[in-house]
Amino acid sequence: QVQLVESGGGLVQAGGSLRLSCEASGRTFDGGAMGWFRRAPGKEREYVASITWYDGRTDYLNSVKGRFTITMNNAKNTVYLQMDSLTPQDTAIYYCAARTTLTWSYWGRGTQVTVSS
């Protein structure tokens, strides 16, 4: 059974930083990728960032480029999201996701990130 477990969310002031972690168990995602999505209050879920398993290529939502950094420890089957210069607009539930095809098939339960002004 595949499980993705997020940690590291919390409350932070605007301008601050948080580091999210997501540990996967049950399988690896060779040939695929791991990533982060978020759902802000009253909004649809949106893609935030991803990293490919094989060569570590990264991709980001435009509004987080230069502020968020996604990394992965393949040996630990863990992906991280370093979030700097946080703004209240980053407040959301952040979800870890993984895929082995083009479809994001595996999801964590989410971790709350709240940025106060």
All heavy atoms as an XYZ file, in Angstrom:
907
protein
N       0.850     -1.190      0.000
C       0.000      0.000      0.000
C       0.886      1.240      0.000
O       1.769      1.390      0.836
C      -0.894      0.003      1.241
C      -1.836      1.189      1.297
C      -2.703      1.151      2.544
O      -2.604      0.240      3.360
N      -3.536      2.159      2.700
N       0.632      2.123     -0.945
C       1.420      3.344     -1.053
C       0.873      4.394     -0.092
O      -0.331      4.628     -0.022
C       1.383      3.887     -2.488
C       2.134      5.206     -2.575
C       1.972      2.876     -3.452
N       1.784      5.004      0.634
C       1.393      6.097      1.526
C       2.331      7.270      1.341
O       3.544      7.093      1.207
C       1.444      5.644      2.995
C       0.261      4.831      3.444
C       0.228      4.654      4.951
O       1.222      4.302      5.548
N      -0.929      4.902      5.550
N       1.757      8.451      1.335
C       2.526      9.689      1.323
C       2.147     10.463      2.572
O       0.963     10.738      2.793
C       2.205     10.529      0.080
C       2.411      9.880     -1.283
C       2.002     10.849     -2.387
C       3.840      9.441     -1.469
N       3.142     10.790      3.386
C       2.864     11.459      4.650
C       3.613     12.780      4.697
O       4.853     12.806      4.664
C       3.271     10.570      5.839
C       2.977     11.296      7.156
C       2.527      9.241      5.800
N       2.836     13.867      4.774
C       3.434     15.204      4.824
C       3.686     15.632      6.264
O       2.977     15.196      7.189
C       2.507     16.248      4.184
C       2.110     15.974      2.752
C       0.739     15.351      2.636
O       0.294     14.687      3.597
O       0.108     15.502      1.571
N       4.652     16.511      6.423
C       4.912     17.133      7.712
C       5.564     18.491      7.481
O       6.026     18.776      6.369
C       5.815     16.252      8.586
O       7.063     16.051      7.951
N       5.571     19.311      8.527
C       6.280     20.581      8.448
C       5.419     21.816      8.300
O       5.931     22.936      8.289
N       4.114     21.646      8.174
C       3.251     22.808      8.075
C       3.165     23.543      9.404
O       3.677     23.085     10.420
N       2.511     24.707      9.379
C       2.353     25.469     10.597
C       1.979     26.896     10.330
O       1.564     27.246      9.215
N       2.120     27.715     11.360
C       1.804     29.142     11.289
C       3.106     29.931     11.260
O       3.997     29.700     12.075
C       0.968     29.539     12.506
C       0.681     31.023     12.700
C      -0.173     31.549     11.551
C      -0.008     31.254     14.038
N       3.182     30.865     10.323
C       4.385     31.681     10.192
C       3.978     33.095      9.790
O       2.931     33.283      9.149
C       5.352     31.062      9.156
C       4.744     31.043      7.774
C       6.696     31.752      9.157
N       4.776     34.062     10.153
C       4.502     35.441      9.749
C       4.949     35.678      8.315
O       5.846     34.984      7.805
C       5.232     36.410     10.680
C       4.615     36.504     12.061
C       5.227     37.632     12.874
O       6.409     37.950     12.722
N       4.440     38.229     13.752
N       4.337     36.638      7.691
C       4.721     37.013      6.326
C       6.214     37.318      6.277
O       6.763     37.966      7.178
C       3.917     38.222      5.875
N       6.859     36.822      5.235
C       8.299     36.974      5.108
C       9.088     35.820      5.680
O      10.302     35.722      5.456
N       8.411     34.965      6.415
C       9.074     33.836      7.039
C       9.223     32.644      6.111
O       8.901     32.709      4.923
N       9.712     31.550      6.698
C       9.997     30.333      5.934
C       9.431     29.105      6.621
O       9.280     29.080      7.847
C      11.516     30.144      5.785
O      12.105     31.210      5.092
N       9.133     28.110      5.816
C       8.751     26.783      6.298
C       9.343     25.752      5.355
O       9.543     26.026      4.162
C       7.230     26.615      6.334
C       6.442     27.247      7.483
C       4.942     27.069      7.237
C       6.844     26.663      8.818
N       9.580     24.571      5.880
C      10.045     23.456      5.060
C       9.096     22.290      5.234
O       8.947     21.758      6.348
C      11.458     23.038      5.461
C      12.086     22.022      4.527
C      13.345     21.456      5.125
N      14.151     20.703      4.176
C      14.908     19.668      4.505
N      14.963     19.272      5.779
N      15.618     19.040      3.592
N       8.479     21.897      4.134
C       7.583     20.754      4.142
C       8.364     19.500      3.732
O       9.262     19.562      2.896
C       6.421     20.963      3.186
C       5.583     22.229      3.383
C       4.423     22.235      2.380
C       5.080     22.339      4.798
N       7.968     18.382      4.312
C       8.553     17.095      3.949
C       7.433     16.134      3.590
O       6.319     16.235      4.118
C       9.346     16.514      5.117
O      10.406     17.354      5.502
N       7.745     15.208      2.716
C       6.785     14.168      2.338
C       7.547     12.865      2.176
O       8.402     12.761      1.288
C       6.074     14.528      1.052
S       5.064     13.191      0.373
N       7.240     11.915      3.025
C       7.891     10.607      2.958
C       6.946      9.612      2.314
O       5.792      9.460      2.746
C       8.304     10.125      4.338
C       9.051      8.810      4.310
C       9.576      8.397      5.674
O       9.359      9.147      6.648
O      10.200      7.326      5.755
N       7.437      8.936      1.311
C       6.645      7.932      0.605
C       7.042      6.540      1.065
O       8.210      6.266      1.313
C       6.855      8.050     -0.895
N       6.063      5.673      1.172
C       6.321      4.280      1.506
C       5.461      3.395      0.618
O       4.431      3.815      0.104
C       6.020      4.012      2.982
O       4.663      4.271      3.273
N       5.908      2.183      0.420
C       5.133      1.235     -0.364
C       5.637      1.038     -1.778
O       5.347      0.035     -2.406
N       6.340      2.041     -2.316
C       6.945      1.915     -3.626
C       7.825      3.123     -3.893
O       7.751      4.123     -3.169
C       5.886      1.792     -4.722
C       5.075      3.048     -4.986
C       4.343      2.955     -6.320
N       5.289      2.846     -7.413
C       4.951      2.394     -8.616
N       3.706      2.010     -8.861
N       5.852      2.328     -9.579
N       8.632      3.026     -4.898
C       9.368      4.190     -5.390
C       8.722      4.640     -6.687
O       7.839      3.959     -7.218
C      10.851      3.847     -5.626
O      10.920      2.790     -6.587
C      11.517      3.411     -4.322
N       9.169      5.772     -7.205
C       8.508      6.370     -8.355
C       9.485      6.564     -9.503
O       9.494      7.599    -10.170
C       7.821      7.672     -7.944
C       6.830      7.461     -6.839
C       7.182      7.669     -5.521
C       5.564      6.976     -7.117
C       6.281      7.432     -4.490
C       4.648      6.742     -6.099
C       5.019      6.963     -4.779
N      10.284      5.508     -9.730
C      11.221      5.524    -10.839
C      10.495      5.827    -12.135
O       9.443      5.257    -12.420
C      11.885      4.151    -10.973
C      12.553      3.706     -9.677
O      11.840      3.670     -8.651
O      13.738      3.388     -9.706
N      11.080      6.721    -12.890
C      10.461      7.081    -14.150
C       9.345      8.096    -14.011
O       8.787      8.543    -15.010
N       9.020      8.442    -12.791
C       7.935      9.398    -12.576
C       8.421     10.628    -11.853
O       9.528     11.114    -12.105
N       7.592     11.119    -10.962
C       7.922     12.357    -10.269
C       7.164     12.452     -8.958
O       6.193     11.726     -8.729
C       7.565     13.554    -11.150
N       7.623     13.354     -8.131
C       6.899     13.735     -6.922
C       6.692     15.237     -6.952
O       7.456     15.961     -7.588
C       7.654     13.312     -5.666
C       7.785     11.801     -5.522
S       8.540     11.273     -3.980
C       7.199     11.584     -2.807
N       5.654     15.673     -6.265
C       5.362     17.096     -6.335
C       4.489     17.579     -5.193
O       4.128     16.806     -4.303
N       4.174     18.872     -5.268
C       3.336     19.519     -4.269
C       2.211     20.294     -4.953
O       2.439     20.944     -5.973
C       4.163     20.483     -3.421
C       5.167     19.803     -2.548
C       6.463     19.530     -2.843
C       4.944     19.290     -1.232
N       7.069     18.878     -1.794
C       6.156     18.729     -0.784
C       3.846     19.269     -0.371
C       6.292     18.138      0.481
C       3.981     18.697      0.880
C       5.197     18.140      1.291
N       1.058     20.194     -4.362
C      -0.111     20.970     -4.774
C      -0.625     21.695     -3.535
O      -0.240     21.370     -2.408
C      -1.203     20.051     -5.320
C      -0.875     19.415     -6.644
C       0.100     18.424     -6.747
C      -1.553     19.789     -7.791
C       0.401     17.832     -7.962
C      -1.267     19.202     -9.016
C      -0.298     18.222     -9.095
N      -1.525     22.656     -3.750
C      -2.128     23.329     -2.595
C      -3.557     23.736     -2.916
O      -3.924     23.930     -4.063
C      -1.313     24.563     -2.189
C      -1.317     25.702     -3.210
C      -0.355     26.808     -2.781
N      -0.366     27.924     -3.725
C       0.477     28.958     -3.656
N       1.400     29.018     -2.694
N       0.406     29.921     -4.558
N      -4.342     23.849     -1.841
C      -5.715     24.326     -1.970
C      -5.925     25.422     -0.954
O      -5.909     25.169      0.258
C      -6.717     23.202     -1.742
C      -8.156     23.630     -2.041
C      -9.149     22.610     -1.517
N      -8.943     21.288     -2.071
C      -9.473     20.857     -3.187
N     -10.241     21.670     -3.910
N      -9.251     19.633     -3.610
N      -6.116     26.632     -1.444
C      -6.390     27.769     -0.569
C      -7.882     27.822     -0.251
O      -8.687     27.273     -1.013
C      -5.950     29.060     -1.241
N      -8.264     28.464      0.828
C      -9.687     28.548      1.191
C     -10.524     29.116      0.049
O     -10.202     30.182     -0.496
C      -9.687     29.485      2.396
C      -8.338     29.327      3.004
C      -7.409     29.117      1.844
N     -11.566     28.409     -0.332
C     -12.467     28.878     -1.374
C     -11.936     28.779     -2.788
O     -12.570     29.284     -3.722
N     -10.801     28.114     -2.967
C     -10.205     28.015     -4.298
C      -9.999     26.562     -4.706
O     -10.053     25.659     -3.869
C      -8.873     28.765     -4.335
C      -9.002     30.262     -4.129
C      -7.677     30.954     -4.349
C      -7.816     32.460     -4.232
N      -6.523     33.158     -4.490
N      -9.750     26.381     -5.988
C      -9.451     25.061     -6.496
C      -8.022     24.670     -6.121
O      -7.158     25.520     -5.891
C      -9.600     25.043     -8.019
C     -10.995     25.341     -8.525
C     -11.943     24.212     -8.212
O     -11.544     23.044     -8.373
O     -13.089     24.502     -7.787
N      -7.795     23.366     -6.111
C      -6.434     22.899     -5.884
C      -5.549     23.317     -7.037
O      -5.981     23.252     -8.196
C      -6.436     21.369     -5.751
C      -5.075     20.775     -5.422
C      -5.187     19.281     -5.247
N      -5.612     18.618     -6.465
C      -6.060     17.367     -6.510
N      -6.176     16.672     -5.392
N      -6.416     16.830     -7.658
N      -4.324     23.746     -6.748
C      -3.419     24.155     -7.807
C      -2.055     23.499     -7.636
O      -1.608     23.194     -6.517
C      -3.251     25.681     -7.857
C      -2.558     26.307     -6.674
C      -2.328     27.786     -6.833
O      -2.554     28.351     -7.934
O      -1.915     28.420     -5.834
N      -1.416     23.311     -8.755
C      -0.073     22.742     -8.810
C       0.913     23.769     -8.278
O       0.790     24.958     -8.574
C       0.230     22.398    -10.264
C       1.653     22.126    -10.593
C       2.167     20.837    -10.472
C       2.479     23.135    -11.070
C       3.477     20.568    -10.814
C       3.787     22.868    -11.402
C       4.290     21.588    -11.274
O       5.591     21.333    -11.600
N       1.901     23.307     -7.506
C       2.912     24.199     -6.960
C       4.293     23.902     -7.532
O       4.987     24.804     -8.023
C       2.964     24.110     -5.420
C       4.100     24.961     -4.860
C       1.625     24.534     -4.814
N       4.714     22.651     -7.473
C       6.061     22.305     -7.923
C       6.170     20.806     -8.083
O       5.410     20.052     -7.471
C       7.110     22.798     -6.931
N       7.150     20.378     -8.892
C       7.415     18.951     -9.029
C       8.886     18.717     -9.332
O       9.604     19.634     -9.756
C       6.540     18.342    -10.128
O       6.870     18.885    -11.386
N       9.302     17.482     -9.123
C      10.686     17.079     -9.390
C      10.669     15.663     -9.936
O       9.986     14.782     -9.397
C      11.552     17.206     -8.119
C      13.015     16.885     -8.418
C      11.009     16.347     -6.974
C      13.965     17.293     -7.300
N      11.405     15.429    -11.013
C      11.417     14.106    -11.608
C      12.359     13.193    -10.825
O      13.383     13.610    -10.295
C      11.864     14.155    -13.073
O      13.141     14.799    -13.156
C      10.867     14.929    -13.915
N      11.952     11.934    -10.763
C      12.705     10.962     -9.951
C      14.069     10.672    -10.555
O      15.072     10.588     -9.842
C      11.886      9.678     -9.854
C      12.493      8.680     -8.948
C      13.386      7.716     -9.259
C      12.248      8.554     -7.538
N      13.723      6.999     -8.141
C      13.049      7.481     -7.080
C      11.442      9.252     -6.639
C      13.041      7.086     -5.745
C      11.437      8.853     -5.323
C      12.242      7.792     -4.885
N      14.098     10.543    -11.891
C      15.315     10.041    -12.534
C      16.434     11.074    -12.551
O      17.572     10.771    -12.210
C      14.982      9.609    -13.963
C      16.185      9.173    -14.744
C      16.834      7.973    -14.437
C      16.683      9.941    -15.786
C      17.937      7.560    -15.149
C      17.789      9.539    -16.500
C      18.414      8.348    -16.177
O      19.515      7.948    -16.876
N      16.121     12.307    -12.971
C      17.199     13.279    -13.147
C      17.009     14.570    -12.353
O      17.789     15.510    -12.508
C      17.368     13.621    -14.628
C      16.095     14.155    -15.253
O      15.111     14.369    -14.520
O      16.086     14.339    -16.484
N      15.990     14.618    -11.507
C      15.852     15.761    -10.621
C      15.452     17.063    -11.285
O      15.657     18.144    -10.721
N      14.839     16.991    -12.462
C      14.369     18.218    -13.110
C      13.203     18.793    -12.321
O      12.311     18.061    -11.905
C      13.951     17.948    -14.550
C      15.117     17.783    -15.506
C      14.639     17.584    -16.929
N      13.961     16.317    -17.092
C      12.688     16.197    -17.422
N      11.949     17.278    -17.631
N      12.141     15.007    -17.568
N      13.214     20.088    -12.152
C      12.189     20.748    -11.345
C      11.314     21.662    -12.188
O      11.709     22.121    -13.260
C      12.812     21.562    -10.203
O      13.683     22.552    -10.767
C      13.592     20.679     -9.253
N      10.134     21.903    -11.676
C       9.182     22.787    -12.338
C       8.369     23.475    -11.257
O       8.069     22.863    -10.214
C       8.261     21.990    -13.263
C       7.296     22.876    -14.021
O       7.759     23.717    -14.802
O       6.069     22.745    -13.815
N       8.000     24.743    -11.509
C       7.315     25.526    -10.473
C       6.157     26.336    -11.028
O       6.191     26.789    -12.185
C       8.287     26.514     -9.817
C       9.434     25.886     -9.084
C      10.651     25.655     -9.715
C       9.302     25.512     -7.743
C      11.712     25.072     -9.039
C      10.351     24.937     -7.056
C      11.554     24.718     -7.708
O      12.594     24.146     -7.023
N       5.177     26.548    -10.197
C       4.141     27.537    -10.459
C       4.831     28.902    -10.526
O       5.724     29.201     -9.725
C       3.128     27.511     -9.317
C       2.003     28.533     -9.313
C       1.012     28.220    -10.417
C       1.308     28.523     -7.953
N       4.425     29.733    -11.478
C       5.111     31.018    -11.661
C       5.167     31.859    -10.387
O       6.188     32.496    -10.098
C       4.427     31.823    -12.766
C       4.841     31.360    -14.145
O       5.859     30.696    -14.312
N       4.042     31.701    -15.140
N       4.097     31.847     -9.641
C       4.035     32.739     -8.476
C       4.941     32.308     -7.325
O       5.139     33.068     -6.370
C       2.595     32.862     -7.983
O       2.112     31.612     -7.533
N       5.504     31.105     -7.392
C       6.408     30.659     -6.326
C       7.850     30.572     -6.788
O       8.738     30.297     -5.969
C       5.963     29.298     -5.729
C       4.501     29.346     -5.308
C       6.237     28.145     -6.670
N       8.097     30.784     -8.064
C       9.475     30.730     -8.582
C      10.345     31.753     -7.857
O       9.960     32.901     -7.675
C       9.487     31.010    -10.077
C       9.026     29.851    -10.929
C       9.093     30.203    -12.408
C       8.625     29.045    -13.256
N       8.617     29.375    -14.708
N      11.524     31.300     -7.448
C      12.437     32.168     -6.727
C      12.195     32.215     -5.236
O      13.014     32.738     -4.478
N      11.070     31.675     -4.791
C      10.757     31.649     -3.355
C      10.691     30.221     -2.810
O      11.059     29.990     -1.658
C       9.414     32.331     -3.084
C       9.344     33.780     -3.518
C       8.063     34.448     -3.033
N       6.863     33.813     -3.551
C       5.908     33.275     -2.807
N       6.014     33.288     -1.484
N       4.831     32.728     -3.365
N      10.213     29.281     -3.611
C      10.086     27.893     -3.185
C      11.141     27.049     -3.901
O      11.469     27.299     -5.068
C       8.707     27.344     -3.548
C       7.561     27.899     -2.750
C       7.709     29.011     -1.925
C       6.307     27.314     -2.828
C       6.644     29.526     -1.199
C       5.236     27.809     -2.108
C       5.408     28.916     -1.304
N      11.625     26.036     -3.200
C      12.583     25.112     -3.791
C      12.181     23.683     -3.455
O      12.009     23.352     -2.279
C      13.998     25.367     -3.258
O      14.362     26.732     -3.503
C      15.003     24.448     -3.951
N      12.049     22.862     -4.488
C      11.705     21.460     -4.290
C      12.961     20.619     -4.465
O      13.739     20.834     -5.391
C      10.585     21.002     -5.242
C      10.131     19.589     -4.916
C      11.005     21.127     -6.700
C       8.855     19.153     -5.635
N      13.157     19.696     -3.531
C      14.293     18.784     -3.611
C      13.825     17.382     -3.232
O      12.733     17.208     -2.700
C      15.431     19.204     -2.663
O      14.915     19.293     -1.323
C      16.016     20.539     -3.057
N      14.681     16.401     -3.518
C      14.294     15.020     -3.228
C      15.496     14.225     -2.757
O      16.600     14.405     -3.260
C      13.685     14.373     -4.472
C      13.144     12.984     -4.260
S      11.975     12.517     -5.558
C      12.987     12.687     -7.007
N      15.266     13.381     -1.793
C      16.250     12.411     -1.334
C      15.750     11.045     -1.772
O      14.869     10.463     -1.127
C      16.411     12.500      0.178
C      17.515     11.584      0.694
O      17.713     10.494      0.171
N      18.227     12.037      1.707
N      16.299     10.554     -2.871
C      15.810      9.294     -3.431
C      16.018      8.133     -2.451
O      15.164      7.254     -2.338
C      16.506      8.985     -4.749
C      16.221     10.006     -5.805
O      16.505     11.186     -5.642
N      15.645      9.581     -6.910
N      17.132      8.154     -1.752
C      17.436      7.068     -0.824
C      16.398      6.986      0.288
O      16.082      5.902      0.793
C      18.821      7.243     -0.243
N      15.866      8.147      0.673
C      14.872      8.184      1.745
C      13.457      8.217      1.207
O      12.506      8.255      1.995
C      15.115      9.413      2.633
C      16.426      9.365      3.415
C      16.536     10.557      4.347
C      17.801     10.494      5.178
N      17.919     11.637      6.109
N      13.329      8.236     -0.124
C      11.998      8.291     -0.730
C      11.212      9.488     -0.210
O      10.015      9.385      0.081
C      11.227      6.997     -0.427
C      10.536      6.440     -1.656
O      10.865      6.769     -2.780
N       9.556      5.583     -1.420
N      11.900     10.591     -0.095
C      11.320     11.787      0.529
C      11.513     12.996     -0.369
O      12.580     13.170     -0.962
C      11.966     12.043      1.896
O      11.742     10.909      2.744
C      11.378     13.278      2.563
N      10.493     13.820     -0.450
C      10.561     15.073     -1.191
C      10.334     16.223     -0.211
O       9.590     16.078      0.764
C       9.530     15.109     -2.337
C       8.104     15.081     -1.822
C       9.759     16.312     -3.237
N      11.005     17.335     -0.473
C      10.929     18.499      0.400
C      10.477     19.716     -0.394
O      10.723     19.810     -1.591
C      12.294     18.789      1.015
C      12.920     17.612      1.724
C      13.808     16.783      1.053
C      12.618     17.320      3.048
C      14.382     15.696      1.682
C      13.189     16.239      3.689
C      14.075     15.421      2.996
O      14.636     14.347      3.629
N       9.852     20.646      0.303
C       9.515     21.925     -0.296
C       9.956     23.019      0.672
O       9.342     23.200      1.730
C       8.016     22.043     -0.578
C       7.598     23.297     -1.339
C       8.157     23.256     -2.772
C       6.077     23.459     -1.380
N      11.032     23.697      0.324
C      11.508     24.824      1.112
C      10.765     26.061      0.632
O      10.836     26.407     -0.548
C      13.010     25.013      0.939
C      13.568     26.224      1.665
C      13.498     26.097      3.182
O      13.747     25.027      3.715
N      13.156     27.191      3.850
N      10.069     26.722      1.543
C       9.256     27.881      1.192
C       9.787     29.102      1.926
O       9.767     29.145      3.157
C       7.790     27.631      1.567
C       7.214     26.360      0.970
S       5.449     26.175      1.279
C       5.455     25.973      3.055
N      10.271     30.064      1.180
C      10.820     31.301      1.729
C       9.978     32.491      1.283
O       9.204     32.397      0.348
C      12.275     31.476      1.282
C      13.176     30.350      1.738
O      13.050     29.932      2.906
O      14.000     29.883      0.935
N      10.174     33.611      1.979
C       9.448     34.847      1.644
C       7.952     34.594      1.511
O       7.311     35.038      0.557
C      10.002     35.443      0.348
O      11.380     35.707      0.447
N       7.422     33.890      2.468
C       6.005     33.528      2.424
C       5.116     34.753      2.547
O       5.446     35.721      3.256
C       5.690     32.529      3.528
C       6.188     31.109      3.259
C       6.257     30.299      4.554
C       5.293     30.420      2.247
N       3.981     34.703      1.864
C       2.982     35.766      1.915
C       1.646     35.153      2.341
O       1.459     33.933      2.266
C       2.809     36.431      0.554
O       2.105     35.548     -0.319
C       4.156     36.787     -0.072
N       0.714     35.988      2.798
C      -0.605     35.444      3.176
C      -1.278     34.695      2.030
O      -2.088     33.792      2.279
C      -1.380     36.703      3.572
C      -0.331     37.632      4.086
C       0.851     37.400      3.187
N      -0.931     35.026      0.778
C      -1.514     34.340     -0.379
C      -1.032     32.905     -0.493
O      -1.574     32.123     -1.278
C      -1.196     35.098     -1.665
C      -1.964     36.409     -1.830
C      -1.541     37.484     -0.831
O      -0.351     37.623     -0.535
N      -2.506     38.220     -0.313
N       0.005     32.552      0.242
C       0.485     31.166      0.247
C      -0.267     30.293      1.246
O      -0.035     29.085      1.303
C       1.978     31.128      0.588
C       2.842     31.811     -0.460
O       2.603     31.569     -1.658
O       3.739     32.584     -0.078
N      -1.145     30.890      2.019
C      -1.938     30.122      2.981
C      -2.798     29.100      2.258
O      -3.557     29.443      1.346
C      -2.827     31.064      3.816
O      -2.000     31.901      4.627
C      -3.775     30.263      4.702
N      -2.650     27.846      2.658
C      -3.372     26.760      1.985
C      -3.068     25.452      2.686
O      -2.182     25.375      3.542
C      -2.945     26.660      0.518
N      -3.809     24.433      2.300
C      -3.426     23.068      2.645
C      -2.515     22.587      1.526
O      -2.892     22.663      0.351
C      -4.642     22.145      2.786
C      -5.574     22.659      3.880
C      -4.182     20.722      3.106
C      -6.871     21.882      3.987
N      -1.354     22.107      1.894
C      -0.377     21.641      0.917
C      -0.388     20.118      0.874
O      -0.291     19.456      1.910
C       1.017     22.152      1.278
C       1.203     23.603      0.919
C       0.554     24.603      1.630
C       1.998     23.977     -0.163
C       0.690     25.946      1.285
C       2.158     25.314     -0.514
C       1.495     26.282      0.213
O       1.630     27.606     -0.141
N      -0.507     19.591     -0.330
C      -0.592     18.157     -0.549
C       0.629     17.663     -1.318
O       1.020     18.257     -2.322
C      -1.838     17.811     -1.361
C      -3.135     18.167     -0.695
C      -3.731     19.407     -0.900
C      -3.778     17.264      0.148
C      -4.925     19.748     -0.292
C      -4.982     17.585      0.755
C      -5.545     18.828      0.536
O      -6.730     19.159      1.145
N       1.159     16.568     -0.857
C       2.204     15.859     -1.581
C       1.542     14.910     -2.575
O       0.486     14.325     -2.272
C       3.051     15.078     -0.583
S       4.345     14.062     -1.305
N       2.161     14.766     -3.731
C       1.626     13.870     -4.747
C       2.771     13.153     -5.447
O       3.910     13.631     -5.439
C       0.780     14.629     -5.752
N       2.444     12.027     -6.061
C       3.449     11.259     -6.789
C       2.800     10.607     -7.999
O       1.592     10.337     -8.016
C       4.093     10.211     -5.888
N       3.618     10.376     -9.008
C       3.112      9.732    -10.221
C       4.190      8.879    -10.844
O       5.377      9.148    -10.683
C       2.627     10.780    -11.222
C       3.708     11.719    -11.721
C       3.134     12.695    -12.760
N       4.109     13.661    -13.237
C       4.997     13.428    -14.185
N       5.036     12.254    -14.772
N       5.844     14.374    -14.553
N       3.743      7.838    -11.551
C       4.654      7.021    -12.348
C       4.311      7.135    -13.832
O       5.081      6.689    -14.664
C       4.584      5.548    -11.935
O       3.221      5.109    -12.024
C       5.076      5.373    -10.498
N       3.158      7.712    -14.120
C       2.758      7.993    -15.500
C       2.525      9.503    -15.595
O       3.074     10.258    -14.793
C       1.474      7.236    -15.852
O       0.400      7.718    -15.019
C       1.638      5.742    -15.620
N       1.702      9.954    -16.501
C       1.401     11.385    -16.600
C       0.350     11.824    -15.592
O       0.094     13.012    -15.438
C       0.945     11.729    -18.018
C       1.994     11.561    -19.107
C       1.396     11.886    -20.479
C       3.206     12.444    -18.835
N      -0.257     10.880    -14.920
C      -1.333     11.181    -13.969
C      -0.800     11.142    -12.542
O      -0.120     10.195    -12.151
C      -2.474     10.159    -14.117
O      -2.960     10.197    -15.452
C      -3.604     10.475    -13.137
N      -1.154     12.176    -11.774
C      -0.806     12.186    -10.363
C      -1.756     11.225     -9.647
O      -2.920     11.539     -9.413
C      -0.920     13.593     -9.799
C       0.084     14.528    -10.387
C      -0.106     15.385    -11.439
C       1.453     14.669     -9.991
N       1.066     16.039    -11.710
C       2.034     15.633    -10.842
C       2.237     14.082     -9.001
C       3.365     16.016    -10.730
C       3.564     14.471     -8.881
C       4.119     15.429     -9.737
N      -1.246     10.043     -9.317
C      -2.096      8.964     -8.822
C      -2.080      8.790     -7.318
O      -2.976      8.156     -6.762
C      -1.665      7.636     -9.464
O      -1.757      7.701    -10.863
N      -1.050      9.303     -6.683
C      -0.884      9.082     -5.253
C      -0.867     10.424     -4.536
O      -0.197     11.355     -4.969
C       0.425      8.325     -4.981
C       0.536      7.038     -5.749
C       1.248      6.983     -6.938
C      -0.086      5.881     -5.294
C       1.350      5.811     -7.655
C       0.014      4.697     -6.001
C       0.736      4.672     -7.184
O       0.822      3.510     -7.888
N      -1.612     10.463     -3.421
C      -1.774     11.726     -2.705
C      -1.629     11.542     -1.207
O      -2.053     10.530     -0.654
C      -3.162     12.314     -2.984
C      -3.351     12.713     -4.403
C      -3.800     11.932     -5.422
C      -3.080     13.996     -4.955
N      -3.818     12.656     -6.589
C      -3.389     13.930     -6.333
C      -2.615     15.200     -4.438
C      -3.235     15.011     -7.194
C      -2.470     16.284     -5.282
C      -2.778     16.186     -6.645
N      -1.047     12.555     -0.564
C      -1.033     12.593      0.879
C      -2.289     13.253      1.409
O      -3.142     13.711      0.636
N      -2.388     13.316      2.731
C      -3.587     13.895      3.348
C      -3.499     15.409      3.473
O      -4.510     16.058      3.727
C      -3.778     13.294      4.736
C      -4.237     11.856      4.713
C      -4.605     11.385      6.094
N      -5.599     10.333      6.040
C      -6.159      9.802      7.109
N      -5.827     10.219      8.308
N      -7.057      8.854      6.982
N      -2.329     15.962      3.342
C      -2.180     17.403      3.387
C      -1.666     17.910      4.716
O      -1.833     17.273      5.757
N      -1.043     19.087      4.649
C      -0.570     19.768      5.845
C      -0.898     21.252      5.707
O      -0.711     21.833      4.640
C       0.935     19.535      6.064
O       1.346     20.124      7.294
C       1.778     20.101      4.928
N      -1.399     21.838      6.774
C      -1.853     23.221      6.733
C      -0.677     24.184      6.861
O       0.151     24.048      7.760
C      -2.844     23.492      7.868
C      -3.333     24.929      7.962
C      -4.250     25.309      6.824
O      -5.180     24.571      6.488
N      -4.001     26.462      6.214
N      -0.651     25.158      5.975
C       0.304     26.263      6.062
C      -0.494     27.556      6.178
O      -1.340     27.847      5.326
C       1.213     26.312      4.821
C       2.042     27.595      4.815
C       2.109     25.093      4.773
N      -0.242     28.304      7.232
C      -0.935     29.570      7.448
C       0.095     30.679      7.601
O       1.001     30.583      8.433
C      -1.819     29.516      8.703
O      -2.743     28.434      8.587
C      -2.586     30.818      8.869
N      -0.046     31.706      6.770
C       0.874     32.837      6.801
C       0.102     34.068      7.259
O      -0.855     34.488      6.606
C       1.499     33.090      5.422
C       2.538     34.207      5.514
C       2.132     31.815      4.877
N       0.515     34.625      8.375
C      -0.175     35.795      8.923
C       0.487     37.078      8.427
O       1.700     37.115      8.188
C      -0.160     35.748     10.444
O       1.170     35.809     10.923
N      -0.342     38.124      8.291
C       0.198     39.406      7.787
C       0.692     40.290      8.917
O       0.499     40.000     10.076
C      -0.894     40.134      7.006
O      -2.033     40.322      7.823
